[in-house]
Amino acid sequence: MRRADCVAKLAGLCLVAGLLLAGLALPVVGAAGLVSNRMGDQVALTSVRLIDTPPPLMTTITDKDGQPFAYLYDQYRVLTPPDEVAQVMKDALIAIEDRRFYEHNGVDWLATIRAAMRNQSEGSVSQGASTITQQYVKNHLVHVLERDDKGGQVKAQEQTIARKLREARIAMHVESQLTKDEILTRYLDVVPFGGTIFGIAAASQAYFDTTPEQLTVPQAAMLAGMVNSPTFLDPEARPDKATDRRNMVIDLMAANNKLSPEQTEAAKRAPLGLATPVRPLPTGCVGAGPETGFFCSYVVNHLTANGFDLNELKSGGYRIETTLDRTLTQHAKRAAEAQVPKTTPGIANTAAVVKPGRERHEVVALVASRDYGLKKEEFQTQFDLPSAVENKFGAGSIYKVFTAAAALEKGTGIETMIASPNSYVSRVFRGGAPSCPSTGEQATYWYCLSNHDDSYPPQMTLKQALATSPNTAFVILEEKVGLDAVVDMASRLGMRETMATNIAGVAPDPSADRKDLQVSQADFYKSAGNASFTLGPAPTSTLELANVAATIASAGTWCRPTPIRKIFDRHGEEVEVKEPPCEQVVEEGLANALAVGLSEDDQDRGTAAAAAKQYNWKRPALGKTGTTEEYKSAAFIGATFDYAGAVQVFNDGTTPRGICVNAGPPRLCGQGDIYGGTLPARTWFEFMTKAHENLPEKPLPPVEPRYRLP
């Protein structure tokens, strides 16, 4: 090397040493207080934010018994107290990353100067010498403070002397505020271990299916070795390199007198012993699994609608205790698939169960014959089939419940005789067939319709009409009480989100070209004067149908269906979840009369009688079936005073065809033959029979005379 080059190189080394001594060594003489006084504003602010800003934590969602069934996170991390980390883990980390950890004040002066001088002599950054405290600073900046700022992350990892000086000064301030054990624990909580795995608790679970407290020497050594380069030392992808690195850590532990020769050799002979498979806990509602994924999705949607930020849910470390009944969910899922196999093209079977009550309506089950997931080829879906307004074809005659309730409010009793002719032409409502079969007159304005068959008597009680479901009787009632009253009753009893959507099943769109897509279902039916509302042809939510049954069984008290019992933050403090207050939407006497009026659907000529008999159902219950005109969907709602539930079977494919259920398994066909008393009622009675096995029977309420026969 030329003499001039040697002189220049020596001058550079001296300059580097001088800068380090000026920027770092001075605080050693002046003590930690001098460091704080001389730090620039930016460094001081960063130091405070670093100490005060907690890292993102995984949120856990549990069932009603406290058992986890879903997790939400971007960084899989669980904080671990110092006394719950095995000493061998601390020893392993110190051995490989910072053997003088307990001796320095945040910066290892000798190692730093040596590394800086070597880097200067080589003309590149080839050696680090960062202490555990400095690594904690860098990792906290990258994965916590700047996790949403790519530019900030790049800046926090720049291989420059300026960045190293800034990092060192922050590290010294951290050491002046935290104990060594606090720093070590914080480092172990924040450092990445590959992929979405952050912190020692997550790493212990993912790689060894254990806890930090139970880590063995070989396990601790492998994890300690990984922090240098989690990707390059991935034990699944590169087991040989991971083993070599682990054994290096074990040798260093022995050199630090933390292991005996016998322990050292035994640890090095041990296999990696990885969990099979190596993976973090599943994240998101797809990770919740095919059975509880729909419920998980409803929980997230419910909370975000209540003001919770989704990113906060994924990083806040909440514990969300829900109302999910795992056993009832399993019963409902099996029943749904028994009637409609999950692989059935174009047909979905959905069920929702709500617990009635005057103070809360707890959602306990949300299932579908489809599995919740991403694999379309396996008939999985992420559409919220049981909770959202997903049945675009309607619930059919179940909507007659709203007409009956409106009629009760206007003075009709459940024993009042009402007309039920086989055919009828309304001079009040528009729509209907091109001509009326019974009279031949044109129906360009009038609404004409007929019953499914001609076996109905010309008149019957309202109670009989609810059980046997003649269409004409309820259109005549609709004329009597007024369509607005019927539509409003649907909303009052529970169809609130359903009635707020438009007829295409989405939220009203003011920019839509078609005028009828600019209004809600409620406004559309009121303005159009369309009597078909009582026949239920519009998009409908299974969950809201179940909540209608819960409102009736709760003596007329509507409560917003909730999947939440309690929420706790990362500190164990309960977080308030604001729910709208319950409402007495109809008089208690009216609700009780309606419950009794709906109590014969499972008896004698009732439309669900065959299904009830099949499952030997004998409990008092309210119920109502529904079938849409072209057999593209059918439904059933029912309730005892323990559980209220709804089932909808509908075409969820791209071809709007009817559903056939006779002469073979369910299938799409040209002319359908499904009814609410077939697949939907069978599904309901199958899982409700199991849900009530150990519950005493509860009788129907008494009916006030004014609601029986005014």
Steps between C-alpha positions, in 0.01 A plus 500: 500500500631848414615710792248776421216246516622371834513849642147573371370174643660569836354851503156356429532251782602771738207714389254215556643431841483868584137527390405199705682629803339840463154368429496201729778494753424838649180379669705239683680776680202729543252233606157425359352836597743678269388275216139610541597866521706490181276285282338680213128555509434229244704240684336591829153477351577165338634367829185595686273357228700179494465444873134603516366335182403137552549253214208361298339201668277221378129527577330182620132419440343242732171314517255537790707259710820698454660263250681676210372432150647788297795736504553837335847636435751632249785419738448183701619614839411432864680690777690286748598613853871460591429222750324295231804477272733207566843605625662288228333724241649812657839330528490389136412845370767674703760242394447551128398866482655695788718318755579826686130593520502545878823705493436784249259793506338428164808513277797263505776759447784266416295289260352809336831672440656175377213441257498861380872500434478172314213626289694817422810304400297273271297784352166335580276408791593137565489483877230616743577461873150617600406421856168341593383846603592645162329209325193561712500864386531407132238224515257722691542773240454263206221279633314733736547874454553493122307184414260692276770723346725329246725804479542508875584130503769549237650792695506293820713235325745718303856374518653839584706638787241774553225243553720294732583809707132591529411142592775491763387824663142373517628171646680686778188693584301175511757356741454802725125435517465121506669217689705241318233234549235737363711566192569131446132413536392781269751386241374144520144628454569720197758311292381310187544125465394468138182577307228639725660352814616765745625453853608201701150383597384478139828337396480241778150404392563503126831311493469270801135512612611605845531812717804722572507369856540139383769547233786252515866586435497380135171681432618823663830486315329454163266794559782721626702417191210588269475867599811579298323402175159332536464433129850364433490290818144374453516151657235359265660627179865467611522248786876449456579870534257534790666205675851640447392836635327337797812304588708818480268658754528194725882520488488868591267424791755246621780757459297734723481222764125455453526134399710208620695294244242222532208741446679653203553171320149376574348822369704489179401138434128577537294520181336832414168349610281747312123498530320336209406715325688811602245777486365788705145501625264562206401860449170646385160343458618255236735374769203454732402201289205397284262460793554823695631727224156652433462587868849651509419717199182621668699588814745712299222670302304566817797664672606711203141621469524594870802723446791257540778545244594180319874575523461558873321166533799336329756666725328592826540173683133480595326201647152486348262273686211415271162330532594211269360166616741250346279196563187654353706624205616146433143373512382772262790447260438126481127555450560752220734264318273200557223673304722672242849351456770767484599398147149555359541736203297819521318427830590625848336413831546760775399510865514758779412457868430780749418482871184699581504748785377840608849640557710325234458287189816293492600335173612148586542335158551605138557220251458402139519182303793665325830516688651838577824533306688598186485179299225552246576167339397339830181710515636728770397864522574819691156645439320543832224258400328462841523861621496739206216564254620216276177323399412712198177310433324558831352308792155449349195473723697563820424866430136423572607523865536875454156530346351299786677719758376818332147357491516415871605856571201629300248288688493155341532206741664164444155335515342758268359346181665639187424443132715250312353459150686283251562802277478872551526825305615798701366841401757659733836365387682498168681214332422131480447272202430638147142386545298359783418132440178517703342795317698538180521874552823678420719573800710785372421685819326261736680231696361153447616179658390151600590248767732210443203263476121515537480302824466805724160584649357841403577633844703399804643647820818703486666225703401239242615727220846534655524121521373424148615819321238593237636787293167669439422533871809706566465726198146577620639571849768716340226706336321533832793621710694681228828409334694769687402346832614155387834626368561700818415195711770301319758757604368527854511126563854464374553531124694824537807447284293300254247779455781756467646320197358545153325237296832390349624411848754778548495837671302769316707662227411864430701489176319198357348549156180317590277696732389183681861437605522836675265413785491250783279194491266667748457811288475301179211284618317792655533721193422224250196379690608144426291247691758226443687625806299266723615210278866579574667528157779745600860434616510384860744430784479167680630654822238774496226243445627317808496828690136558398415168667705610802308829520169316506629254761630794707151642557541753220846626601739560211872503574775530246643151456843498662787251492691677780498431873808690616818648358824549692800703387864391520511606867196294595276804533146461368420703189152641456307383195219740426183320395173675415243458778236231468155620396149390586389500136153349553293452811578192704144376458526528121832311492359224719192473280719485190710224657187297569365585156818351349497191722315260269732495199647173628161337562225334295473687169784739587756549226783368723306210652679229300845627598401529867367144498818372337703626797236418761466866597240552772606821674289815489654726235415770253580440136439609143610365164559695181550416133561743215289493186758345266640261763842666499499519878309377803525575870382421851504700823417360839556560867452365846563725796857364514614535141379675187627391162460542128601289202514608136576276204564702188663509160848646554630427152520709186200334334160609640322165490258324729597242762377142482500276808278207405624187322862544597742734676449879485583644159428789270227428249266662251187477715573487872307317770666617823282628785581655834363188665761280329874574524477818713258357759687170516826684563341706778335208678814287476731742680237648730404154622860447610530851643201439731587147615575597861268798531159496666199588287374855527130556431355754263387825663133580568316711243311809607134497390543810282761317291305176485157604377430873525 
